[in-house]
Amino acid sequence: MNAKLKKVLSDMKKIEDKMELLQGKWNELNKQKTEFENLEIIGLIRGAKISTENLTDVITAYRSKSGVPFSSEKQEEMKNEEN
C-alpha cells in the first residue's frame, strides 16, 4: 500500500477515535446539564410550595393562555429522529 495512503488512513482512524471519545463526553455533559436543570426546576417548585395537583393546574393554565403546546422530551426526540 502507498505510504501516503497509509498515512491518510491512519489519520482518519485517529480522528474517528477522537470523534467517538468527544461524542461520549458530549453525551455525558448533556445528561449532566439535564440533571442540573431538573434539580433547579424541582427546587423552584418546592420553594414555591406548590402541590403536585396545583402544579398541574398552573402548567395547564399557562399552556392554554400562552398557546404553547406541551411536548415531552421523548416526543421531541421522536420528532428529531424522524427528520
Phi and psi in radians as a Rosetta constraint file:
Dihedral C 1 N 2 CA 2 C 2 CIRCULARHARMONIC -1.039 0.35
Dihedral N 2 CA 2 C 2 N 3 CIRCULARHARMONIC 2.408 0.35
Dihedral C 2 N 3 CA 3 C 3 CIRCULARHARMONIC -1.076 0.35
Dihedral N 3 CA 3 C 3 N 4 CIRCULARHARMONIC -0.686 0.35
Dihedral C 3 N 4 CA 4 C 4 CIRCULARHARMONIC -1.168 0.35
Dihedral N 4 CA 4 C 4 N 5 CIRCULARHARMONIC -0.679 0.35
Dihedral C 4 N 5 CA 5 C 5 CIRCULARHARMONIC -1.136 0.35
Dihedral N 5 CA 5 C 5 N 6 CIRCULARHARMONIC -0.746 0.35
Dihedral C 5 N 6 CA 6 C 6 CIRCULARHARMONIC -1.024 0.35
Dihedral N 6 CA 6 C 6 N 7 CIRCULARHARMONIC -0.744 0.35
Dihedral C 6 N 7 CA 7 C 7 CIRCULARHARMONIC -1.108 0.35
Dihedral N 7 CA 7 C 7 N 8 CIRCULARHARMONIC -0.797 0.35
Dihedral C 7 N 8 CA 8 C 8 CIRCULARHARMONIC -1.084 0.35
Dihedral N 8 CA 8 C 8 N 9 CIRCULARHARMONIC -0.796 0.35
Dihedral C 8 N 9 CA 9 C 9 CIRCULARHARMONIC -1.101 0.35
Dihedral N 9 CA 9 C 9 N 10 CIRCULARHARMONIC -0.700 0.35
Dihedral C 9 N 10 CA 10 C 10 CIRCULARHARMONIC -1.102 0.35
Dihedral N 10 CA 10 C 10 N 11 CIRCULARHARMONIC -0.792 0.35
Dihedral C 10 N 11 CA 11 C 11 CIRCULARHARMONIC -1.106 0.35
Dihedral N 11 CA 11 C 11 N 12 CIRCULARHARMONIC -0.697 0.35
Dihedral C 11 N 12 CA 12 C 12 CIRCULARHARMONIC -1.082 0.35
Dihedral N 12 CA 12 C 12 N 13 CIRCULARHARMONIC -0.733 0.35
Dihedral C 12 N 13 CA 13 C 13 CIRCULARHARMONIC -1.117 0.35
Dihedral N 13 CA 13 C 13 N 14 CIRCULARHARMONIC -0.752 0.35
Dihedral C 13 N 14 CA 14 C 14 CIRCULARHARMONIC -1.074 0.35
Dihedral N 14 CA 14 C 14 N 15 CIRCULARHARMONIC -0.772 0.35
Dihedral C 14 N 15 CA 15 C 15 CIRCULARHARMONIC -1.141 0.35
Dihedral N 15 CA 15 C 15 N 16 CIRCULARHARMONIC -0.711 0.35
Dihedral C 15 N 16 CA 16 C 16 CIRCULARHARMONIC -1.062 0.35
Dihedral N 16 CA 16 C 16 N 17 CIRCULARHARMONIC -0.753 0.35
Dihedral C 16 N 17 CA 17 C 17 CIRCULARHARMONIC -1.087 0.35
Dihedral N 17 CA 17 C 17 N 18 CIRCULARHARMONIC -0.735 0.35
Dihedral C 17 N 18 CA 18 C 18 CIRCULARHARMONIC -1.122 0.35
Dihedral N 18 CA 18 C 18 N 19 CIRCULARHARMONIC -0.702 0.35
Dihedral C 18 N 19 CA 19 C 19 CIRCULARHARMONIC -1.087 0.35
Dihedral N 19 CA 19 C 19 N 20 CIRCULARHARMONIC -0.729 0.35
Dihedral C 19 N 20 CA 20 C 20 CIRCULARHARMONIC -1.111 0.35
Dihedral N 20 CA 20 C 20 N 21 CIRCULARHARMONIC -0.733 0.35
Dihedral C 20 N 21 CA 21 C 21 CIRCULARHARMONIC -1.100 0.35
Dihedral N 21 CA 21 C 21 N 22 CIRCULARHARMONIC -0.822 0.35
Dihedral C 21 N 22 CA 22 C 22 CIRCULARHARMONIC -1.142 0.35
Dihedral N 22 CA 22 C 22 N 23 CIRCULARHARMONIC -0.634 0.35
Dihedral C 22 N 23 CA 23 C 23 CIRCULARHARMONIC -1.111 0.35
Dihedral N 23 CA 23 C 23 N 24 CIRCULARHARMONIC -0.713 0.35
Dihedral C 23 N 24 CA 24 C 24 CIRCULARHARMONIC -1.100 0.35
Dihedral N 24 CA 24 C 24 N 25 CIRCULARHARMONIC -0.761 0.35
Dihedral C 24 N 25 CA 25 C 25 CIRCULARHARMONIC -1.108 0.35
Dihedral N 25 CA 25 C 25 N 26 CIRCULARHARMONIC -0.746 0.35
Dihedral C 25 N 26 CA 26 C 26 CIRCULARHARMONIC -1.026 0.35
Dihedral N 26 CA 26 C 26 N 27 CIRCULARHARMONIC -0.813 0.35
Dihedral C 26 N 27 CA 27 C 27 CIRCULARHARMONIC -1.076 0.35
Dihedral N 27 CA 27 C 27 N 28 CIRCULARHARMONIC -0.745 0.35
Dihedral C 27 N 28 CA 28 C 28 CIRCULARHARMONIC -1.121 0.35
Dihedral N 28 CA 28 C 28 N 29 CIRCULARHARMONIC -0.778 0.35
Dihedral C 28 N 29 CA 29 C 29 CIRCULARHARMONIC -1.117 0.35
Dihedral N 29 CA 29 C 29 N 30 CIRCULARHARMONIC -0.643 0.35
Dihedral C 29 N 30 CA 30 C 30 CIRCULARHARMONIC -1.130 0.35
Dihedral N 30 CA 30 C 30 N 31 CIRCULARHARMONIC -0.695 0.35
Dihedral C 30 N 31 CA 31 C 31 CIRCULARHARMONIC -1.102 0.35
Dihedral N 31 CA 31 C 31 N 32 CIRCULARHARMONIC -0.781 0.35
Dihedral C 31 N 32 CA 32 C 32 CIRCULARHARMONIC -1.078 0.35
Dihedral N 32 CA 32 C 32 N 33 CIRCULARHARMONIC -0.732 0.35
Dihedral C 32 N 33 CA 33 C 33 CIRCULARHARMONIC -1.038 0.35
Dihedral N 33 CA 33 C 33 N 34 CIRCULARHARMONIC -0.801 0.35
Dihedral C 33 N 34 CA 34 C 34 CIRCULARHARMONIC -1.092 0.35
Dihedral N 34 CA 34 C 34 N 35 CIRCULARHARMONIC -0.730 0.35
Dihedral C 34 N 35 CA 35 C 35 CIRCULARHARMONIC -1.077 0.35
Dihedral N 35 CA 35 C 35 N 36 CIRCULARHARMONIC -0.773 0.35
Dihedral C 35 N 36 CA 36 C 36 CIRCULARHARMONIC -1.158 0.35
Dihedral N 36 CA 36 C 36 N 37 CIRCULARHARMONIC -0.678 0.35
Dihedral C 36 N 37 CA 37 C 37 CIRCULARHARMONIC -1.107 0.35
Dihedral N 37 CA 37 C 37 N 38 CIRCULARHARMONIC -0.755 0.35
Dihedral C 37 N 38 CA 38 C 38 CIRCULARHARMONIC -1.107 0.35
Dihedral N 38 CA 38 C 38 N 39 CIRCULARHARMONIC -0.731 0.35
Dihedral C 38 N 39 CA 39 C 39 CIRCULARHARMONIC -1.100 0.35
Dihedral N 39 CA 39 C 39 N 40 CIRCULARHARMONIC -0.680 0.35
Dihedral C 39 N 40 CA 40 C 40 CIRCULARHARMONIC -1.128 0.35
Dihedral N 40 CA 40 C 40 N 41 CIRCULARHARMONIC -0.758 0.35
Dihedral C 40 N 41 CA 41 C 41 CIRCULARHARMONIC -1.096 0.35
Dihedral N 41 CA 41 C 41 N 42 CIRCULARHARMONIC -0.792 0.35
Dihedral C 41 N 42 CA 42 C 42 CIRCULARHARMONIC -1.060 0.35
Dihedral N 42 CA 42 C 42 N 43 CIRCULARHARMONIC -0.744 0.35
Dihedral C 42 N 43 CA 43 C 43 CIRCULARHARMONIC -1.068 0.35
Dihedral N 43 CA 43 C 43 N 44 CIRCULARHARMONIC -0.727 0.35
Dihedral C 43 N 44 CA 44 C 44 CIRCULARHARMONIC -1.116 0.35
Dihedral N 44 CA 44 C 44 N 45 CIRCULARHARMONIC -0.742 0.35
Dihedral C 44 N 45 CA 45 C 45 CIRCULARHARMONIC -1.173 0.35
Dihedral N 45 CA 45 C 45 N 46 CIRCULARHARMONIC -0.786 0.35
Dihedral C 45 N 46 CA 46 C 46 CIRCULARHARMONIC -1.140 0.35
Dihedral N 46 CA 46 C 46 N 47 CIRCULARHARMONIC -0.656 0.35
Dihedral C 46 N 47 CA 47 C 47 CIRCULARHARMONIC -1.113 0.35
Dihedral N 47 CA 47 C 47 N 48 CIRCULARHARMONIC -0.563 0.35
Dihedral C 47 N 48 CA 48 C 48 CIRCULARHARMONIC -1.432 0.35
Dihedral N 48 CA 48 C 48 N 49 CIRCULARHARMONIC -0.155 0.35
Dihedral C 48 N 49 CA 49 C 49 CIRCULARHARMONIC 0.954 0.35
Dihedral N 49 CA 49 C 49 N 50 CIRCULARHARMONIC 0.852 0.35
Dihedral C 49 N 50 CA 50 C 50 CIRCULARHARMONIC -1.701 0.35
Dihedral N 50 CA 50 C 50 N 51 CIRCULARHARMONIC 2.283 0.35
Dihedral C 50 N 51 CA 51 C 51 CIRCULARHARMONIC -1.281 0.35
Dihedral N 51 CA 51 C 51 N 52 CIRCULARHARMONIC 2.848 0.35
Dihedral C 51 N 52 CA 52 C 52 CIRCULARHARMONIC -1.031 0.35
Dihedral N 52 CA 52 C 52 N 53 CIRCULARHARMONIC -0.742 0.35
Dihedral C 52 N 53 CA 53 C 53 CIRCULARHARMONIC -1.104 0.35
Dihedral N 53 CA 53 C 53 N 54 CIRCULARHARMONIC -0.787 0.35
Dihedral C 53 N 54 CA 54 C 54 CIRCULARHARMONIC -1.186 0.35
Dihedral N 54 CA 54 C 54 N 55 CIRCULARHARMONIC -0.607 0.35
Dihedral C 54 N 55 CA 55 C 55 CIRCULARHARMONIC -1.088 0.35
Dihedral N 55 CA 55 C 55 N 56 CIRCULARHARMONIC -0.742 0.35
Dihedral C 55 N 56 CA 56 C 56 CIRCULARHARMONIC -1.043 0.35
Dihedral N 56 CA 56 C 56 N 57 CIRCULARHARMONIC -0.753 0.35
Dihedral C 56 N 57 CA 57 C 57 CIRCULARHARMONIC -1.114 0.35
Dihedral N 57 CA 57 C 57 N 58 CIRCULARHARMONIC -0.743 0.35
Dihedral C 57 N 58 CA 58 C 58 CIRCULARHARMONIC -1.093 0.35
Dihedral N 58 CA 58 C 58 N 59 CIRCULARHARMONIC -0.808 0.35
Dihedral C 58 N 59 CA 59 C 59 CIRCULARHARMONIC -1.148 0.35
Dihedral N 59 CA 59 C 59 N 60 CIRCULARHARMONIC -0.743 0.35
Dihedral C 59 N 60 CA 60 C 60 CIRCULARHARMONIC -1.080 0.35
Dihedral N 60 CA 60 C 60 N 61 CIRCULARHARMONIC -0.763 0.35
Dihedral C 60 N 61 CA 61 C 61 CIRCULARHARMONIC -1.124 0.35
Dihedral N 61 CA 61 C 61 N 62 CIRCULARHARMONIC -0.727 0.35
Dihedral C 61 N 62 CA 62 C 62 CIRCULARHARMONIC -1.072 0.35
Dihedral N 62 CA 62 C 62 N 63 CIRCULARHARMONIC -0.798 0.35
Dihedral C 62 N 63 CA 63 C 63 CIRCULARHARMONIC -1.087 0.35
Dihedral N 63 CA 63 C 63 N 64 CIRCULARHARMONIC -0.736 0.35
Dihedral C 63 N 64 CA 64 C 64 CIRCULARHARMONIC -1.212 0.35
Dihedral N 64 CA 64 C 64 N 65 CIRCULARHARMONIC -0.598 0.35
Dihedral C 64 N 65 CA 65 C 65 CIRCULARHARMONIC -1.344 0.35
Dihedral N 65 CA 65 C 65 N 66 CIRCULARHARMONIC -0.701 0.35
Dihedral C 65 N 66 CA 66 C 66 CIRCULARHARMONIC -1.528 0.35
Dihedral N 66 CA 66 C 66 N 67 CIRCULARHARMONIC -0.314 0.35
Dihedral C 66 N 67 CA 67 C 67 CIRCULARHARMONIC 1.314 0.35
Dihedral N 67 CA 67 C 67 N 68 CIRCULARHARMONIC 0.203 0.35
Dihedral C 67 N 68 CA 68 C 68 CIRCULARHARMONIC -1.381 0.35
Dihedral N 68 CA 68 C 68 N 69 CIRCULARHARMONIC 2.099 0.35
Dihedral C 68 N 69 CA 69 C 69 CIRCULARHARMONIC -1.227 0.35
Dihedral N 69 CA 69 C 69 N 70 CIRCULARHARMONIC 2.549 0.35
Dihedral C 69 N 70 CA 70 C 70 CIRCULARHARMONIC -1.677 0.35
Dihedral N 70 CA 70 C 70 N 71 CIRCULARHARMONIC 2.214 0.35
Dihedral C 70 N 71 CA 71 C 71 CIRCULARHARMONIC -2.433 0.35
Dihedral N 71 CA 71 C 71 N 72 CIRCULARHARMONIC 2.453 0.35
Dihedral C 71 N 72 CA 72 C 72 CIRCULARHARMONIC -1.407 0.35
Dihedral N 72 CA 72 C 72 N 73 CIRCULARHARMONIC 2.919 0.35
Dihedral C 72 N 73 CA 73 C 73 CIRCULARHARMONIC -1.058 0.35
Dihedral N 73 CA 73 C 73 N 74 CIRCULARHARMONIC -0.648 0.35
Dihedral C 73 N 74 CA 74 C 74 CIRCULARHARMONIC -1.119 0.35
Dihedral N 74 CA 74 C 74 N 75 CIRCULARHARMONIC -0.712 0.35
Dihedral C 74 N 75 CA 75 C 75 CIRCULARHARMONIC -1.118 0.35
Dihedral N 75 CA 75 C 75 N 76 CIRCULARHARMONIC -0.702 0.35
Dihedral C 75 N 76 CA 76 C 76 CIRCULARHARMONIC -1.101 0.35
Dihedral N 76 CA 76 C 76 N 77 CIRCULARHARMONIC -0.739 0.35
Dihedral C 76 N 77 CA 77 C 77 CIRCULARHARMONIC -1.090 0.35
Dihedral N 77 CA 77 C 77 N 78 CIRCULARHARMONIC -0.724 0.35
Dihedral C 77 N 78 CA 78 C 78 CIRCULARHARMONIC -1.127 0.35
Dihedral N 78 CA 78 C 78 N 79 CIRCULARHARMONIC -0.700 0.35
Dihedral C 78 N 79 CA 79 C 79 CIRCULARHARMONIC -1.092 0.35
Dihedral N 79 CA 79 C 79 N 80 CIRCULARHARMONIC -0.758 0.35
Dihedral C 79 N 80 CA 80 C 80 CIRCULARHARMONIC -1.125 0.35
Dihedral N 80 CA 80 C 80 N 81 CIRCULARHARMONIC -0.651 0.35
Dihedral C 80 N 81 CA 81 C 81 CIRCULARHARMONIC -1.197 0.35
Dihedral N 81 CA 81 C 81 N 82 CIRCULARHARMONIC -0.575 0.35
Dihedral C 81 N 82 CA 82 C 82 CIRCULARHARMONIC -1.183 0.35
Dihedral N 82 CA 82 C 82 N 83 CIRCULARHARMONIC -0.572 0.35
